[in-house]
Amino acid sequence: MDISYILNELGEERENYFNAIAPPIIQTSNFKFNTVDDFRSALADEYQGNLYSRGFNPTVDILRKKLAALDGTEDALVFGSGIAAVTIPVLALLQQGDEVICVENPYSWTIKLFTDLLPKFGVTTTFVDGSDTAAIEAAITPQTKLIYLESPNTFSFEVQDLEAIAKIAHAKNIITMIDNSYCSPLYQQPIAYGIDLVAQSATKYLAGHSDVVAGVVTGKKELIKRIFEKEYMNIGAAVAPQNAWLLLRSLRTLPIRLEKITANANKVIEYLEQHPKIEKVLYPFSKNNKQLDLAKKQMKACGGLFSIVLKDPSLEKIETFCNSLKHILMAVSWGGYESLIIPACAGVSKADFDVNNPRHVLIRIYVGLEEPEYLIRDLEQALEKVQNL
Ligand SMILES: *Cc1c(COP(=O)(O)O)cnc(C)c1O
């Protein structure tokens, strides 16, 4: 399907709302029925249509159609957060006694799901180095029901061989799921490689303006219906119509935003890579990445997210650099219009900080829509301060 058709037309039944170009926000909790018979059939199968907005809602439905089509699959559910789009499908797929294989170093709350929450229900998880497909295969047991991927992850950017892992999983009837937030559907299409479920934090590129928290999962109708009927409805993490509408509005500009963000990030990376005070820049398409070929095979581009390591890093140097930035904001999240920075050391107590731990010294940068020269000037003056230590 043509991306312009998906973003401009698909799912938009304008004759149903006065031929308005922009869809309405159907801000309602419930929908009325004319006969008991109609009511009965709606209650018997809520997946059919509109009954109550904890399930489906017409504004959200437009978004569901577009998001499923963007991933090249049949259906989508939209959630009140990205982590709900991870947690709820995972809960739906597993039972007591099942086992999960998860790649190392996924998103922080995904780690908590597998290490803190699921053990309460008798589900255990093995974390495996995702760059080692053979290690994933070797970790499979008769109880393995789910292989959970995040390719690339959003701090150190390791990737997994999606096609090879999906093949191994399917041969053993194991479901595969990926967190595709880093790439978005524009830069990576996991369904095409045989992955069953694709989750994304819609808070990031899809929303793109740092004003909405939401999530999405896409896949075949049969799987999506299974997630919808019990866990989606029971946990009650539906997106609000207003936020769905903001996401529809954001999707119109997703390609042009990503194009500009990627071009900006490439210029900033080019500057940082030649800077004498920068030890290295980590991102999937770095020529120093030992997974470069695989990343290039699976991904169209990298977008705005990457990490750096300062030369001879110390806590003082990292803090001086980050505290000195004037325009690049220190905050969580990414994918919006504004450039951001997170030093990994902010998530570690001062006592636990270990300068020899390669993950502790990472500084993650997200490049947004500002002009690259403006960002480079900010980085330049902050790096100058580091020199004066
Ligand atoms: C932000 C993020 C999430 C969680 O999404 P929320 O919308 O914050 O709940 C999950 N995975 C990745 C990779 C993320 O960056």
PDBQT file of the ligand as one rigid body, heavy atoms in Angstrom, charges set to zero:
ROOT
HETATM    1  C1  LIG A 401       9.773   4.835  25.512  1.00  0.00    +0.000 C 
HETATM    2  C2  LIG A 401       9.926   3.426  25.170  1.00  0.00    +0.000 A 
HETATM    3  C3  LIG A 401       9.019   2.447  25.606  1.00  0.00    +0.000 A 
HETATM    4  C4  LIG A 401       7.882   2.772  26.538  1.00  0.00    +0.000 C 
HETATM    5  O1  LIG A 401       6.976   3.613  25.941  1.00  0.00    +0.000 OA
HETATM    6  P1  LIG A 401       6.051   4.627  26.829  1.00  0.00    +0.000 P 
HETATM    7  O2  LIG A 401       5.232   5.267  25.776  1.00  0.00    +0.000 OA
HETATM    8  O3  LIG A 401       6.994   5.528  27.530  1.00  0.00    +0.000 OA
HETATM    9  O4  LIG A 401       5.273   3.793  27.769  1.00  0.00    +0.000 OA
HETATM   10  C5  LIG A 401       9.205   1.149  25.191  1.00  0.00    +0.000 A 
HETATM   11  N1  LIG A 401      10.240   0.807  24.409  1.00  0.00    +0.000 NA
HETATM   12  C6  LIG A 401      11.129   1.711  23.970  1.00  0.00    +0.000 A 
HETATM   13  C7  LIG A 401      12.238   1.273  23.105  1.00  0.00    +0.000 C 
HETATM   14  C8  LIG A 401      11.014   3.046  24.331  1.00  0.00    +0.000 A 
HETATM   15  O5  LIG A 401      11.912   3.937  23.901  1.00  0.00    +0.000 OA
ENDROOT
TORSDOF 0
